[in-house]
Amino acid sequence: MKSKTVAAWLAFVGGPLGLHRFYLKGLGDMLGWMLPMPTALGLYGIQRVQQLGQDDSLSWFLIPLLGFTIAGCCLTAIVYGLSTPEKWNQRFNPGAPQDAAAGATHWATIFAIAGALLIGAGSLMASIAYSFEHYFVWQIEEGRKISQ
């Protein structure tokens, strides 16, 4: 039996590592194995900023990958948590009755949804702001080069 609460918490906390995908679909899930890649690239971008400073253009691309991955996994946690017990059990517990306890919503599920909404929205907005800020700074610098 695949628990909706466990899946929501795994998507929220361990989503960027693909833990929720492995829980629900097993170790053969290719998307679960691919999720750590943008996470690692984003962490590498943060490391580049710490070493090379804010002017590193490669980190401008890499850091938002981490933020968008976190936001996507938080959205997945919200979708898992808000699914109805009937729909959850039909999809992930096909042999169980429609009202099996694994698909029920508990307070722990609600806390996972609330945390995912908070962290996911913050991560998404920070990633968008970081991307646009560095893009527009780059555009201003290129404009100055052309005008000289």
Rosetta constraint file for C-alpha pairs under 8 A:
AtomPair CA 1 CA 92 HARMONIC 7.80 0.50
AtomPair CA 1 CA 93 HARMONIC 5.85 0.50
AtomPair CA 1 CA 96 HARMONIC 7.92 0.50
AtomPair CA 1 CA 102 HARMONIC 6.32 0.50
AtomPair CA 2 CA 6 HARMONIC 7.83 0.50
AtomPair CA 2 CA 7 HARMONIC 7.58 0.50
AtomPair CA 2 CA 23 HARMONIC 7.84 0.50
AtomPair CA 2 CA 24 HARMONIC 6.73 0.50
AtomPair CA 2 CA 92 HARMONIC 6.27 0.50
AtomPair CA 2 CA 93 HARMONIC 6.36 0.50
AtomPair CA 2 CA 102 HARMONIC 6.15 0.50
AtomPair CA 2 CA 103 HARMONIC 7.85 0.50
AtomPair CA 3 CA 7 HARMONIC 6.22 0.50
AtomPair CA 3 CA 102 HARMONIC 4.37 0.50
AtomPair CA 3 CA 103 HARMONIC 6.00 0.50
AtomPair CA 4 CA 8 HARMONIC 6.09 0.50
AtomPair CA 4 CA 80 HARMONIC 6.45 0.50
AtomPair CA 4 CA 81 HARMONIC 6.41 0.50
AtomPair CA 4 CA 88 HARMONIC 7.18 0.50
AtomPair CA 4 CA 102 HARMONIC 6.14 0.50
AtomPair CA 4 CA 103 HARMONIC 5.27 0.50
AtomPair CA 4 CA 104 HARMONIC 7.03 0.50
AtomPair CA 4 CA 105 HARMONIC 7.40 0.50
AtomPair CA 4 CA 109 HARMONIC 7.53 0.50
AtomPair CA 5 CA 9 HARMONIC 6.25 0.50
AtomPair CA 5 CA 81 HARMONIC 6.73 0.50
AtomPair CA 5 CA 102 HARMONIC 7.95 0.50
AtomPair CA 5 CA 103 HARMONIC 7.91 0.50
AtomPair CA 5 CA 105 HARMONIC 7.02 0.50
AtomPair CA 5 CA 106 HARMONIC 7.27 0.50
AtomPair CA 5 CA 108 HARMONIC 6.60 0.50
AtomPair CA 5 CA 109 HARMONIC 4.80 0.50
AtomPair CA 5 CA 112 HARMONIC 7.78 0.50
AtomPair CA 6 CA 10 HARMONIC 6.04 0.50
AtomPair CA 7 CA 11 HARMONIC 6.08 0.50
AtomPair CA 7 CA 20 HARMONIC 5.54 0.50
AtomPair CA 7 CA 23 HARMONIC 7.09 0.50
AtomPair CA 7 CA 24 HARMONIC 7.28 0.50
AtomPair CA 7 CA 77 HARMONIC 7.30 0.50
AtomPair CA 7 CA 80 HARMONIC 7.01 0.50
AtomPair CA 8 CA 12 HARMONIC 6.14 0.50
AtomPair CA 8 CA 20 HARMONIC 7.63 0.50
AtomPair CA 8 CA 76 HARMONIC 7.61 0.50
AtomPair CA 8 CA 77 HARMONIC 4.38 0.50
AtomPair CA 8 CA 78 HARMONIC 7.00 0.50
AtomPair CA 8 CA 80 HARMONIC 5.62 0.50
AtomPair CA 8 CA 81 HARMONIC 5.65 0.50
AtomPair CA 8 CA 109 HARMONIC 6.76 0.50
AtomPair CA 8 CA 112 HARMONIC 6.25 0.50
AtomPair CA 8 CA 113 HARMONIC 7.37 0.50
AtomPair CA 9 CA 13 HARMONIC 5.88 0.50
AtomPair CA 9 CA 14 HARMONIC 7.70 0.50
AtomPair CA 9 CA 77 HARMONIC 6.85 0.50
AtomPair CA 9 CA 109 HARMONIC 7.52 0.50
AtomPair CA 9 CA 112 HARMONIC 5.63 0.50
AtomPair CA 10 CA 14 HARMONIC 4.99 0.50
AtomPair CA 10 CA 15 HARMONIC 6.04 0.50
AtomPair CA 10 CA 19 HARMONIC 5.93 0.50
AtomPair CA 10 CA 20 HARMONIC 4.91 0.50
AtomPair CA 10 CA 77 HARMONIC 7.77 0.50
AtomPair CA 11 CA 15 HARMONIC 4.05 0.50
AtomPair CA 11 CA 16 HARMONIC 7.80 0.50
AtomPair CA 11 CA 18 HARMONIC 7.59 0.50
AtomPair CA 11 CA 19 HARMONIC 6.85 0.50
AtomPair CA 11 CA 20 HARMONIC 4.96 0.50
AtomPair CA 11 CA 21 HARMONIC 7.99 0.50
AtomPair CA 11 CA 73 HARMONIC 5.58 0.50
AtomPair CA 11 CA 74 HARMONIC 6.45 0.50
AtomPair CA 11 CA 76 HARMONIC 6.40 0.50
AtomPair CA 11 CA 77 HARMONIC 4.99 0.50
AtomPair CA 12 CA 73 HARMONIC 6.20 0.50
AtomPair CA 12 CA 74 HARMONIC 5.10 0.50
AtomPair CA 12 CA 76 HARMONIC 7.85 0.50
AtomPair CA 12 CA 77 HARMONIC 5.47 0.50
AtomPair CA 12 CA 112 HARMONIC 6.85 0.50
AtomPair CA 12 CA 115 HARMONIC 7.72 0.50
AtomPair CA 12 CA 116 HARMONIC 5.67 0.50
AtomPair CA 14 CA 18 HARMONIC 6.51 0.50
AtomPair CA 14 CA 19 HARMONIC 5.39 0.50
AtomPair CA 14 CA 20 HARMONIC 6.97 0.50
AtomPair CA 15 CA 19 HARMONIC 5.72 0.50
AtomPair CA 15 CA 20 HARMONIC 6.01 0.50
AtomPair CA 15 CA 35 HARMONIC 7.92 0.50
AtomPair CA 15 CA 70 HARMONIC 7.16 0.50
AtomPair CA 15 CA 73 HARMONIC 5.10 0.50
AtomPair CA 15 CA 74 HARMONIC 7.47 0.50
AtomPair CA 16 CA 35 HARMONIC 5.79 0.50
AtomPair CA 16 CA 36 HARMONIC 5.83 0.50
AtomPair CA 16 CA 39 HARMONIC 6.00 0.50
AtomPair CA 16 CA 69 HARMONIC 6.14 0.50
AtomPair CA 16 CA 70 HARMONIC 5.96 0.50
AtomPair CA 16 CA 73 HARMONIC 6.49 0.50
AtomPair CA 17 CA 32 HARMONIC 7.35 0.50
AtomPair CA 17 CA 33 HARMONIC 7.90 0.50
AtomPair CA 17 CA 35 HARMONIC 5.80 0.50
AtomPair CA 17 CA 36 HARMONIC 4.73 0.50
AtomPair CA 17 CA 39 HARMONIC 7.42 0.50
AtomPair CA 18 CA 22 HARMONIC 6.45 0.50
AtomPair CA 18 CA 31 HARMONIC 7.57 0.50
AtomPair CA 18 CA 32 HARMONIC 4.36 0.50
AtomPair CA 18 CA 33 HARMONIC 6.54 0.50
AtomPair CA 18 CA 34 HARMONIC 7.77 0.50
AtomPair CA 18 CA 35 HARMONIC 5.49 0.50
AtomPair CA 18 CA 36 HARMONIC 6.70 0.50
AtomPair CA 19 CA 23 HARMONIC 6.16 0.50
AtomPair CA 19 CA 32 HARMONIC 7.05 0.50
AtomPair CA 20 CA 24 HARMONIC 6.18 0.50
AtomPair CA 20 CA 32 HARMONIC 7.88 0.50
AtomPair CA 21 CA 25 HARMONIC 5.65 0.50
AtomPair CA 21 CA 26 HARMONIC 7.04 0.50
AtomPair CA 21 CA 29 HARMONIC 6.83 0.50
AtomPair CA 21 CA 31 HARMONIC 7.50 0.50
AtomPair CA 21 CA 32 HARMONIC 5.18 0.50
AtomPair CA 22 CA 26 HARMONIC 4.45 0.50
AtomPair CA 22 CA 27 HARMONIC 5.18 0.50
AtomPair CA 22 CA 28 HARMONIC 7.74 0.50
AtomPair CA 22 CA 29 HARMONIC 6.62 0.50
AtomPair CA 22 CA 32 HARMONIC 6.19 0.50
AtomPair CA 24 CA 92 HARMONIC 7.15 0.50
AtomPair CA 25 CA 29 HARMONIC 6.08 0.50
AtomPair CA 27 CA 32 HARMONIC 7.79 0.50
AtomPair CA 29 CA 33 HARMONIC 6.72 0.50
AtomPair CA 30 CA 34 HARMONIC 6.24 0.50
AtomPair CA 31 CA 35 HARMONIC 6.13 0.50
AtomPair CA 32 CA 36 HARMONIC 7.82 0.50
AtomPair CA 34 CA 38 HARMONIC 7.93 0.50
AtomPair CA 35 CA 39 HARMONIC 6.89 0.50
AtomPair CA 35 CA 69 HARMONIC 7.77 0.50
AtomPair CA 36 CA 40 HARMONIC 5.96 0.50
AtomPair CA 37 CA 41 HARMONIC 6.16 0.50
AtomPair CA 38 CA 42 HARMONIC 5.99 0.50
AtomPair CA 38 CA 65 HARMONIC 5.60 0.50
AtomPair CA 38 CA 66 HARMONIC 6.06 0.50
AtomPair CA 38 CA 69 HARMONIC 6.87 0.50
AtomPair CA 39 CA 43 HARMONIC 6.30 0.50
AtomPair CA 39 CA 65 HARMONIC 6.86 0.50
AtomPair CA 39 CA 66 HARMONIC 4.93 0.50
AtomPair CA 39 CA 69 HARMONIC 6.69 0.50
AtomPair CA 40 CA 44 HARMONIC 6.11 0.50
AtomPair CA 40 CA 66 HARMONIC 7.68 0.50
AtomPair CA 41 CA 45 HARMONIC 6.22 0.50
AtomPair CA 41 CA 62 HARMONIC 5.86 0.50
AtomPair CA 41 CA 63 HARMONIC 7.53 0.50
AtomPair CA 41 CA 65 HARMONIC 7.15 0.50
AtomPair CA 41 CA 66 HARMONIC 7.24 0.50
AtomPair CA 42 CA 46 HARMONIC 6.40 0.50
AtomPair CA 42 CA 59 HARMONIC 7.99 0.50
AtomPair CA 42 CA 62 HARMONIC 4.81 0.50
AtomPair CA 42 CA 63 HARMONIC 4.40 0.50
AtomPair CA 42 CA 64 HARMONIC 6.72 0.50
AtomPair CA 42 CA 65 HARMONIC 5.35 0.50
AtomPair CA 42 CA 66 HARMONIC 4.37 0.50
AtomPair CA 42 CA 67 HARMONIC 7.70 0.50
AtomPair CA 43 CA 47 HARMONIC 6.29 0.50
AtomPair CA 43 CA 62 HARMONIC 7.93 0.50
AtomPair CA 43 CA 63 HARMONIC 6.95 0.50
AtomPair CA 43 CA 66 HARMONIC 6.89 0.50
AtomPair CA 44 CA 48 HARMONIC 6.19 0.50
AtomPair CA 44 CA 59 HARMONIC 7.95 0.50
AtomPair CA 44 CA 62 HARMONIC 7.35 0.50
AtomPair CA 44 CA 63 HARMONIC 7.89 0.50
AtomPair CA 45 CA 49 HARMONIC 6.33 0.50
AtomPair CA 45 CA 58 HARMONIC 7.25 0.50
AtomPair CA 45 CA 59 HARMONIC 4.38 0.50
AtomPair CA 45 CA 60 HARMONIC 7.52 0.50
AtomPair CA 45 CA 61 HARMONIC 7.81 0.50
AtomPair CA 45 CA 62 HARMONIC 4.91 0.50
AtomPair CA 45 CA 63 HARMONIC 5.06 0.50
AtomPair CA 46 CA 50 HARMONIC 6.36 0.50
AtomPair CA 46 CA 59 HARMONIC 6.85 0.50
AtomPair CA 46 CA 62 HARMONIC 7.92 0.50
AtomPair CA 46 CA 63 HARMONIC 6.10 0.50
AtomPair CA 47 CA 51 HARMONIC 6.28 0.50
AtomPair CA 48 CA 52 HARMONIC 5.62 0.50
AtomPair CA 48 CA 53 HARMONIC 7.28 0.50
AtomPair CA 48 CA 56 HARMONIC 7.35 0.50
AtomPair CA 48 CA 59 HARMONIC 6.30 0.50
AtomPair CA 49 CA 53 HARMONIC 4.63 0.50
AtomPair CA 49 CA 54 HARMONIC 5.55 0.50
AtomPair CA 49 CA 55 HARMONIC 7.90 0.50
AtomPair CA 49 CA 56 HARMONIC 6.61 0.50
AtomPair CA 49 CA 59 HARMONIC 6.38 0.50
AtomPair CA 52 CA 56 HARMONIC 6.33 0.50
AtomPair CA 56 CA 60 HARMONIC 6.95 0.50
AtomPair CA 57 CA 61 HARMONIC 7.07 0.50
AtomPair CA 58 CA 62 HARMONIC 6.37 0.50
AtomPair CA 59 CA 63 HARMONIC 5.74 0.50
AtomPair CA 60 CA 64 HARMONIC 7.23 0.50
AtomPair CA 60 CA 130 HARMONIC 7.81 0.50
AtomPair CA 60 CA 131 HARMONIC 6.57 0.50
AtomPair CA 60 CA 134 HARMONIC 6.70 0.50
AtomPair CA 61 CA 65 HARMONIC 7.16 0.50
AtomPair CA 61 CA 131 HARMONIC 7.56 0.50
AtomPair CA 62 CA 66 HARMONIC 7.25 0.50
AtomPair CA 63 CA 67 HARMONIC 6.84 0.50
AtomPair CA 63 CA 127 HARMONIC 7.65 0.50
AtomPair CA 64 CA 68 HARMONIC 5.95 0.50
AtomPair CA 64 CA 127 HARMONIC 4.93 0.50
AtomPair CA 64 CA 128 HARMONIC 7.44 0.50
AtomPair CA 64 CA 130 HARMONIC 7.41 0.50
AtomPair CA 64 CA 131 HARMONIC 6.72 0.50
AtomPair CA 65 CA 69 HARMONIC 6.04 0.50
AtomPair CA 66 CA 70 HARMONIC 6.20 0.50
AtomPair CA 67 CA 71 HARMONIC 6.12 0.50
AtomPair CA 67 CA 123 HARMONIC 5.26 0.50
AtomPair CA 67 CA 124 HARMONIC 6.06 0.50
AtomPair CA 67 CA 126 HARMONIC 7.47 0.50
AtomPair CA 67 CA 127 HARMONIC 5.39 0.50
AtomPair CA 68 CA 72 HARMONIC 5.99 0.50
AtomPair CA 68 CA 123 HARMONIC 7.15 0.50
AtomPair CA 68 CA 124 HARMONIC 5.97 0.50
AtomPair CA 68 CA 127 HARMONIC 6.75 0.50
AtomPair CA 69 CA 73 HARMONIC 6.18 0.50
AtomPair CA 70 CA 74 HARMONIC 6.15 0.50
AtomPair CA 70 CA 120 HARMONIC 6.44 0.50
AtomPair CA 70 CA 123 HARMONIC 6.79 0.50
AtomPair CA 70 CA 124 HARMONIC 7.98 0.50
AtomPair CA 71 CA 75 HARMONIC 6.19 0.50
AtomPair CA 71 CA 119 HARMONIC 7.49 0.50
AtomPair CA 71 CA 120 HARMONIC 4.23 0.50
AtomPair CA 71 CA 121 HARMONIC 6.71 0.50
AtomPair CA 71 CA 123 HARMONIC 5.82 0.50
AtomPair CA 71 CA 124 HARMONIC 5.48 0.50
AtomPair CA 72 CA 76 HARMONIC 6.27 0.50
AtomPair CA 72 CA 120 HARMONIC 7.39 0.50
AtomPair CA 73 CA 77 HARMONIC 6.28 0.50
AtomPair CA 73 CA 120 HARMONIC 7.82 0.50
AtomPair CA 74 CA 78 HARMONIC 6.31 0.50
AtomPair CA 74 CA 116 HARMONIC 4.71 0.50
AtomPair CA 74 CA 117 HARMONIC 6.72 0.50
AtomPair CA 74 CA 119 HARMONIC 7.31 0.50
AtomPair CA 74 CA 120 HARMONIC 5.10 0.50
AtomPair CA 75 CA 79 HARMONIC 6.23 0.50
AtomPair CA 75 CA 116 HARMONIC 7.04 0.50
AtomPair CA 75 CA 117 HARMONIC 7.41 0.50
AtomPair CA 75 CA 120 HARMONIC 6.83 0.50
AtomPair CA 76 CA 80 HARMONIC 6.11 0.50
AtomPair CA 77 CA 81 HARMONIC 6.04 0.50
AtomPair CA 77 CA 112 HARMONIC 7.29 0.50
AtomPair CA 77 CA 113 HARMONIC 6.50 0.50
AtomPair CA 77 CA 116 HARMONIC 6.51 0.50
AtomPair CA 78 CA 82 HARMONIC 6.05 0.50
AtomPair CA 78 CA 112 HARMONIC 7.73 0.50
AtomPair CA 78 CA 113 HARMONIC 5.04 0.50
AtomPair CA 78 CA 116 HARMONIC 6.52 0.50
AtomPair CA 78 CA 117 HARMONIC 7.10 0.50
AtomPair CA 79 CA 83 HARMONIC 6.15 0.50
AtomPair CA 80 CA 88 HARMONIC 7.98 0.50
AtomPair CA 81 CA 105 HARMONIC 7.22 0.50
AtomPair CA 81 CA 109 HARMONIC 5.90 0.50
AtomPair CA 81 CA 110 HARMONIC 7.13 0.50
AtomPair CA 81 CA 112 HARMONIC 7.52 0.50
AtomPair CA 81 CA 113 HARMONIC 6.10 0.50
AtomPair CA 82 CA 113 HARMONIC 7.85 0.50
AtomPair CA 83 CA 87 HARMONIC 6.49 0.50
AtomPair CA 83 CA 88 HARMONIC 6.21 0.50
AtomPair CA 84 CA 88 HARMONIC 6.08 0.50
AtomPair CA 84 CA 103 HARMONIC 7.31 0.50
AtomPair CA 84 CA 104 HARMONIC 7.77 0.50
AtomPair CA 85 CA 89 HARMONIC 5.99 0.50
AtomPair CA 85 CA 98 HARMONIC 6.99 0.50
AtomPair CA 85 CA 99 HARMONIC 6.25 0.50
AtomPair CA 85 CA 100 HARMONIC 7.49 0.50
AtomPair CA 85 CA 102 HARMONIC 7.87 0.50
AtomPair CA 85 CA 103 HARMONIC 4.26 0.50
AtomPair CA 85 CA 104 HARMONIC 5.31 0.50
AtomPair CA 85 CA 105 HARMONIC 7.48 0.50
AtomPair CA 86 CA 90 HARMONIC 6.02 0.50
AtomPair CA 86 CA 98 HARMONIC 4.79 0.50
AtomPair CA 86 CA 99 HARMONIC 6.10 0.50
AtomPair CA 86 CA 103 HARMONIC 7.13 0.50
AtomPair CA 87 CA 91 HARMONIC 6.16 0.50
AtomPair CA 87 CA 98 HARMONIC 7.90 0.50
AtomPair CA 88 CA 92 HARMONIC 5.92 0.50
AtomPair CA 88 CA 93 HARMONIC 7.22 0.50
AtomPair CA 88 CA 103 HARMONIC 5.53 0.50
AtomPair CA 89 CA 93 HARMONIC 4.46 0.50
AtomPair CA 89 CA 94 HARMONIC 6.02 0.50
AtomPair CA 89 CA 96 HARMONIC 6.61 0.50
AtomPair CA 89 CA 97 HARMONIC 7.34 0.50
AtomPair CA 89 CA 98 HARMONIC 5.93 0.50
AtomPair CA 89 CA 99 HARMONIC 7.56 0.50
AtomPair CA 89 CA 100 HARMONIC 6.98 0.50
AtomPair CA 89 CA 102 HARMONIC 7.34 0.50
AtomPair CA 89 CA 103 HARMONIC 5.68 0.50
AtomPair CA 90 CA 94 HARMONIC 4.86 0.50
AtomPair CA 90 CA 95 HARMONIC 7.97 0.50
AtomPair CA 90 CA 96 HARMONIC 7.81 0.50
AtomPair CA 90 CA 98 HARMONIC 6.77 0.50
AtomPair CA 96 CA 100 HARMONIC 6.31 0.50
AtomPair CA 99 CA 103 HARMONIC 7.21 0.50
AtomPair CA 99 CA 104 HARMONIC 7.60 0.50
AtomPair CA 100 CA 104 HARMONIC 7.17 0.50
AtomPair CA 105 CA 109 HARMONIC 5.83 0.50
AtomPair CA 105 CA 110 HARMONIC 7.36 0.50
AtomPair CA 106 CA 110 HARMONIC 6.55 0.50
AtomPair CA 107 CA 111 HARMONIC 6.22 0.50
AtomPair CA 108 CA 112 HARMONIC 6.24 0.50
AtomPair CA 109 CA 113 HARMONIC 6.27 0.50
AtomPair CA 110 CA 114 HARMONIC 6.16 0.50
AtomPair CA 111 CA 115 HARMONIC 6.01 0.50
AtomPair CA 112 CA 116 HARMONIC 5.95 0.50
AtomPair CA 113 CA 117 HARMONIC 6.08 0.50
AtomPair CA 114 CA 118 HARMONIC 6.25 0.50
AtomPair CA 115 CA 119 HARMONIC 6.06 0.50
AtomPair CA 116 CA 120 HARMONIC 5.42 0.50
AtomPair CA 117 CA 121 HARMONIC 5.83 0.50
AtomPair CA 118 CA 122 HARMONIC 6.22 0.50
AtomPair CA 119 CA 123 HARMONIC 5.93 0.50
AtomPair CA 120 CA 124 HARMONIC 6.04 0.50
AtomPair CA 121 CA 125 HARMONIC 6.11 0.50
AtomPair CA 122 CA 126 HARMONIC 6.02 0.50
AtomPair CA 123 CA 127 HARMONIC 6.06 0.50
AtomPair CA 124 CA 128 HARMONIC 6.21 0.50
AtomPair CA 125 CA 129 HARMONIC 6.05 0.50
AtomPair CA 126 CA 130 HARMONIC 5.97 0.50
AtomPair CA 127 CA 131 HARMONIC 6.07 0.50
AtomPair CA 128 CA 132 HARMONIC 6.12 0.50
AtomPair CA 129 CA 133 HARMONIC 5.92 0.50
AtomPair CA 130 CA 134 HARMONIC 6.26 0.50
AtomPair CA 131 CA 135 HARMONIC 6.09 0.50
AtomPair CA 132 CA 136 HARMONIC 6.06 0.50
AtomPair CA 133 CA 137 HARMONIC 6.19 0.50
AtomPair CA 134 CA 138 HARMONIC 6.03 0.50
AtomPair CA 135 CA 139 HARMONIC 6.25 0.50
AtomPair CA 136 CA 140 HARMONIC 6.24 0.50
AtomPair CA 137 CA 141 HARMONIC 6.27 0.50
AtomPair CA 138 CA 142 HARMONIC 6.18 0.50
AtomPair CA 139 CA 143 HARMONIC 6.10 0.50
AtomPair CA 140 CA 144 HARMONIC 6.24 0.50
AtomPair CA 141 CA 145 HARMONIC 6.35 0.50
AtomPair CA 142 CA 146 HARMONIC 6.32 0.50
AtomPair CA 143 CA 147 HARMONIC 6.20 0.50
AtomPair CA 144 CA 148 HARMONIC 6.37 0.50
